[in-house]
Amino acid sequence: MSEGSEILDTYQKEYDTLHETLLRQMEAVGAATGEQKKLLCHQTEAGLEEMDEIISQMEVELASLSAATRMRLAPRVRASKEDIKKMRRDYQKATTGSERDQLLGGRGQHVVDFEVSSQDQRSRLLNGTERLQEGSRRLEDARRLALETEVIGISTLDDLNRQREQIYRTRDTLSTADTWIAKSQGALRGMQRRMIQNKILSFGIIIMLVIVIIAIIWLKWF
């Protein structure tokens, strides 16, 4: 299993745990009243937003993986997104009519709820920002690695092209050398034939000279 898929598995475990908690809260919202219902609604809405942040991080992490791993894990992320949409619809059905109860609450409690909600939202935004930054760093590292790999590949192709051209030049040189060697061998064979012919001619001349000398001596003395 790759490092990216392990991170996705971690996000998935967080999502599953939060999912079970929200299901129990949503079941309790329909039966709750008053302040208890307001608290459960607040917790459920915060949980749904946190689930959205987890899905966003899963999408960022998914984009940094290889194509094969991305195709294998993308259906899981899409299914989680669809599950969140369904949970929001179920939550809206469970909380129908709760807006009036919340407006009838005391002004002081409304201020407290607003402050708590603001703090929770700031905390979630900071957490989401940190996760987005981490995802951006991973994407940048992946992009830099891809660029380095591309540069290495281009350099390797250039080296292979130069080696191929050198092999072609060496082959042409060897072909030229073979041609000259063949010509040299032909010239040597011709010179050898002429040397043999010259030797035969020299022997013939010598023999003729010997015969002439013998004839002269014979004629002079006999």
N, C-alpha and C positions, 0 to 999 in steps of 0.2 A: 504494500500500500504506500502511495506517495505521501510526501509531507503535506501537500495541499489537501488531499482527501482526508488526512488525519485531522486537519484543522476544521474541515467541513463536518466531520463526525463530532467534533467537540461542540460546534455550533448546533448541530442537530440534537445532541443530548440536552443542551440548554433549552432549545426550543421544545423538545418533548416534555421536559420537566415543567416548564412554564405552561405548556398546553394543558397538562393534567390539572395543574392548580387553577387555571382559568375556567376549565370545565366545571370544577366543583364550585367555584365562586358564582358562575352564571346560574347554576342550579339553585344556589342559595338566594340569588337576587330576587327571583320570582316570589319566594315565600317571605322575604324580609320586608320590614316596614320602617318608616321613620329614619332615625339616624343610622341604624344598622344597614338599611338599604343604601343610604347615601355613601357610607364607608365602602360597602361592597362594590358599588358602581365606580367609585373613585379608583379602587384597587384594580378592578377589571379593566377600566380604560387605560390605566397605566401599564397593565400587563400586555394589553393589545398593542400599545405603542412600542413596548420593549420587543415584542415579537416581530413587529415591522422592522425594527433596527437590526435584529438578528438576521432576518431574511436579507436585508440590504448588505450586511457583512458577508453572508453566504454568496450573494451574487458577485460581490467584489472579488472574493476568493476564487470563485468559479472562473472568472475571467482570466485569472493568472495561471490557470492550469493548462496542460496540453490539450489538444483538440480531442483526442480519444477519451481522456479522463473527463473532459467537460461534457461530451456527449453522453457518457455513462451516468453522470451525477446531475445533469440538468433536470431530468424529470422529477427528481426528489425535491429540488428547489421549487419547481413550478407547482408541485402538489402541495407544498407547504404554503405557498402564496394563496392558492385556491382555498385551502383550509382556513386561513385567516379571514378571507372574505366571508366564508360561511359563518365563522364564529361571530363576525361583526353583525351579520344579518340576524343571527340568533340572539345576540345581545340586545339589538334594537327591539326585537319582539318582546324580550323578557323585561325590558325597562319601559315599555309603553305606559304612558301615564305618570312615570316617575318625575318628569320635569315639573309638574305642578307641585308635587310634594317638596321638591327641592326649593322652589320659589317661596313656599310658605314657611320655610325655616327661618330662624332668627338671623338678623343682619350680622351680629357678631360671629356666629358660626359660619356664615357665608364668607366673611373676611378670612377666618382661620383656614377654611377649606381652600380659599383662593391662594393663600400664602403657601400652604402645604403643596398644592398642585404646582405652583410656580417653582418651588424648590425641587420637586420631583422632576419637572420638565427640564430645569437647568442641569440637574444631575444626569438625566438621560441624554440630553444634547451633548454634554461634555463627553460622556461615555461613547456616544455615537461618533463624535468628532475624532476621538482617539482611534476608534476602530477604522474609520475612513482613512485617517492618516496612515495607519499601519497597512491597510489595503493598498493605498497609493504607493507606499514605499515598496511593497512587494511587486506591484505592477512595474514600477520604475526599474527594480532589479531585474525583472524578467525581460523588460525591453532592452536594458543594457547588455544582458547576456545574449539576447538575440542578435544585437548589433555586433558584439564581439565575435559571435559564431559566424556571422555573415562576412566580417572582415577576414577571419581565418580561412573561410571557404574560398573567398576571392583570391587571397594570396596563394592558397594551394593550387587553384586552377591556373594561376599565372605561372607557378613553378612547373606544373605539368605541361603547359604549352611550350615553355622554354625548353624543357627536356625533350619534348617531341620534335621541336625544330632542330635541336642539336642532333638527335638521332637521325633525322632526315639528312642533315648536312653530312654527318659521318657516313651514312649509306651512299650518298652521292660521291663523297671522296673515295670510298672503297671501290665504287664502280669505275671511277676514273682511273684509280690505281690498277685495277684489274685490266682495264683496256691497255694502259701503258705496258704492263707486264706482258700481256699477250703480244703486243708489238715488239717488245724487246726480245721475247723468245723467238719470234719469227726472224728478227734481224740476226740473232746469234746463230740460228740454224743456217741462214744464208751465208754468214761468214764462215761457218764450219764447212759448208759445201765448197766454198771458194778456196779455203785452205787445202782441202783434200785435192781439189782440182790442180792447185798450184804445186802441191807435192808431186802429183803424178806427172805434171808437165816438167818439173825439175828433174825427176828421175829419168824421164825420157830424153831430156837434153843431155844429161850426164852420160847416159848409155850411148847416145849418138856420138858424143865427143870421144868417149873411150874407143868406139868402133873406128872413128876417123883417125885417131892417134895410132891405133894398131895398124890400120891400113897404110898410113904414111910410113910407119917404121918398116912394114913388110915391103913396101915398094922400094924403100931406100936401101935396104940391106939384101933384099933378095931379087 
